[in-house]
Amino acid sequence: MTGSVVLWDFDGTLAFRDGMWRGCLMEALTEVAPGHGATHADLAPGLQDGFPWHRPDTGHPDLNTPDAWWDALLPLFVKAYVGAGIDAEPAARAARGVRAHYTDATRWTVFPDTVAALAELAEAGWRHVVVSNHVPELDDLLRDLGLAGHFATVVNSSLIGWEKPNRRIFEVALERAGHPERVWMVGDNPVADLAGAQALGIPGILVDPAQNGLRPAVRRILTGG
């Protein structure tokens, strides 16, 4: 793949999950312990650290299968539940259910102009690559959300062992994209998306799809900045 390529963040840029991780943990907890009394705010402190992307300078090649990746996060989920006042036994059961809830595509929503933005750029000769700090099942989510066909490849931190903004994940993206002549990074996080890309000389565009959509990014790419 050569020519012109747009690197896209996924969560918060192309689609979103209502409630994000706190919402997901709340769903899993309610399934095993209805009436538990915990709130989203109760879960927040326990989720502020412990995900792989909280330590982007450290690779995790050992978490090289989906099961290994999710198993490594079980203690984090249990800690968040216990910190919210949940007993150890229901906390452990709920933690084991988080994976199914997070990867349920029906909980995800594609932003209204995502498909139109991807199609317009594709018509102008741009190819698309996802570069995301995400769960191992990201390819399945893209397929189930009807987005997979828009992307030439997906560079997923959980599968390659490096998290944005680490330069390694962007190097992998450029390699898989065939070291394109023109490249942009589009994302909603100024550090993980923009700073990480810019460290390799990749220009970035910060977006807020919920407020402004993706049209400003499309115009900037088509006009060269």
C-alpha positions in Angstrom: 0.0 0.0 0.0 1.6 3.3 -1.1 0.2 6.7 -2.0 -2.1 8.4 0.4 -3.2 6.9 3.7 -5.2 8.1 6.7 -4.5 6.5 10.1 -7.6 6.5 12.2 -8.1 6.0 15.9 -11.2 4.0 16.6 -12.9 4.6 20.0 -14.0 8.2 20.3 -13.1 8.9 16.7 -15.1 6.5 14.5 -17.4 5.0 17.1 -18.0 4.9 20.8 -19.3 2.7 23.6 -21.9 4.3 25.8 -20.5 4.5 29.4 -17.1 3.3 28.2 -15.3 1.0 30.7 -17.2 2.1 33.7 -20.5 1.4 31.9 -19.3 -1.9 30.8 -18.2 -3.0 34.3 -21.5 -1.8 35.7 -23.4 -3.9 33.1 -21.4 -7.0 34.0 -21.9 -6.4 37.8 -25.6 -5.9 37.4 -25.9 -9.2 35.6 -24.4 -11.2 38.5 -25.5 -9.0 41.4 -28.7 -7.1 40.8 -29.3 -4.4 43.3 -25.6 -4.1 44.1 -25.8 -0.4 44.9 -22.5 0.6 43.3 -22.3 3.6 41.0 -20.2 4.6 38.0 -18.4 7.1 40.3 -17.6 4.3 42.7 -15.9 2.3 40.0 -13.9 5.2 38.6 -10.9 5.2 41.0 -10.1 1.6 40.4 -9.9 2.1 36.6 -7.6 5.1 36.6 -4.5 2.8 36.2 -3.7 -0.7 35.2 -4.7 -0.9 31.5 -1.8 -1.6 29.1 -2.2 1.9 27.6 -1.5 3.5 31.0 2.2 2.4 30.4 2.8 3.0 26.7 6.6 3.0 27.3 6.4 -0.7 28.2 5.6 -3.3 25.6 3.6 -6.4 26.4 4.5 -9.0 23.8 3.7 -11.7 26.3 0.0 -10.8 26.1 0.0 -12.3 22.6 -3.4 -14.0 22.6 -6.9 -12.6 23.3 -7.2 -14.9 26.4 -3.9 -13.8 27.8 -4.8 -10.1 27.3 -8.1 -10.4 29.1 -6.8 -12.6 31.8 -4.1 -10.0 32.6 -6.9 -7.5 33.2 -9.0 -9.6 35.6 -7.2 -8.3 38.7 -7.8 -4.8 37.6 -11.5 -5.4 37.3 -11.8 -7.2 40.6 -9.9 -4.3 42.3 -12.3 -1.8 40.8 -15.3 -3.7 42.1 -13.9 -4.3 45.5 -12.9 -0.7 45.8 -16.6 0.1 45.0 -17.7 -1.9 47.9 -18.5 -5.2 46.2 -17.7 -8.5 47.9 -14.9 -10.6 46.5 -17.0 -13.4 45.1 -19.5 -11.4 43.0 -16.6 -9.1 42.1 -14.7 -12.1 40.6 -17.8 -13.3 38.7 -18.5 -9.9 37.3 -14.9 -9.4 36.3 -15.1 -12.6 34.2 -18.1 -11.2 32.4 -16.6 -7.9 31.4 -15.1 -9.3 28.1 -18.5 -10.4 26.7 -20.1 -7.1 27.6 -17.3 -4.9 26.2 -17.1 -6.8 22.9 -20.9 -6.8 22.3 -21.3 -4.7 19.2 -24.8 -3.8 20.0 -23.4 -1.6 22.8 -21.3 0.4 20.3 -22.5 3.3 18.1 -20.8 4.5 14.9 -20.7 8.3 14.7 -23.2 9.6 12.2 -20.8 10.9 9.6 -18.1 8.2 9.9 -19.1 6.2 6.8 -19.5 9.3 4.7 -16.1 10.6 5.7 -14.4 7.3 4.9 -16.2 7.1 1.6 -15.4 10.6 0.5 -11.7 10.2 1.2 -11.6 6.9 -0.5 -13.1 8.4 -3.6 -10.3 10.9 -3.6 -7.7 8.1 -3.5 -7.0 7.9 0.2 -6.7 4.5 1.9 -7.7 3.9 5.5 -5.9 2.1 8.4 -7.1 1.8 12.0 -4.4 2.4 14.6 -6.0 1.8 18.0 -5.3 1.0 21.7 -8.1 -1.5 22.0 -9.2 -5.0 22.9 -8.2 -8.0 20.9 -11.6 -8.3 19.3 -11.4 -4.9 17.5 -11.5 -6.6 14.1 -14.8 -8.4 15.0 -16.3 -5.1 16.2 -15.4 -3.4 13.0 -17.0 -6.2 11.0 -20.2 -6.2 13.2 -20.5 -2.4 12.9 -20.2 -2.6 9.1 -16.9 -0.7 9.0 -14.4 -3.4 8.2 -14.6 -3.0 4.4 -13.4 0.6 4.6 -10.0 -0.4 6.0 -7.0 -1.9 4.4 -5.6 -3.1 7.7 -6.0 -2.8 11.4 -3.1 -2.1 13.8 -4.3 -3.0 17.2 -2.2 -2.4 20.3 -3.5 -5.5 22.1 -2.2 -7.7 19.3 1.1 -6.1 18.5 2.2 -5.4 22.1 2.7 -1.6 21.9 0.3 1.2 22.9 -0.1 4.7 21.5 1.7 7.1 21.8 4.7 4.7 21.6 6.4 5.2 18.3 6.5 1.4 17.7 2.8 1.2 17.0 3.1 4.0 14.4 6.1 2.4 12.9 4.1 -0.8 12.4 1.3 1.2 10.9 3.6 2.9 8.4 5.2 -0.4 7.5 1.8 -2.1 6.9 0.7 0.9 4.9 3.7 0.5 2.6 5.4 3.7 3.8 2.9 6.0 2.0 4.0 9.3 0.4 1.2 11.2 2.2 -0.2 10.3 5.6 -2.4 11.8 8.3 -3.4 10.6 11.7 -6.9 11.4 12.9 -8.0 10.9 16.5 -9.6 12.4 19.6 -6.7 12.2 22.0 -4.0 14.9 21.8 -1.4 12.7 23.4 -2.0 9.1 22.2 -3.0 10.1 18.7 -1.5 13.4 17.8 1.7 13.5 19.9 2.5 9.9 19.1 2.1 10.4 15.3 3.9 13.7 15.2 6.9 12.2 16.9 7.4 10.3 13.6 6.6 13.3 11.5 3.0 12.3 10.8 0.7 15.3 10.8 -2.3 14.9 13.1 -5.8 16.1 13.2 -7.7 16.3 16.6 -11.4 15.7 16.2 -14.5 15.7 18.4 -17.0 13.8 16.4 -19.8 14.1 19.0 -19.6 17.9 18.7 -18.2 18.7 15.2 -18.3 15.5 13.2 -15.5 14.5 10.9 -16.1 17.0 8.1 -13.4 19.4 9.3 -10.9 16.6 9.2 -12.0 15.5 5.7 -11.7 19.1 4.4 -8.2 19.5 5.9 -7.0 16.2 4.4 -8.4 17.0 1.0 -6.9 20.5 0.9 -3.6 19.4 2.2 -3.8 21.1 5.7 
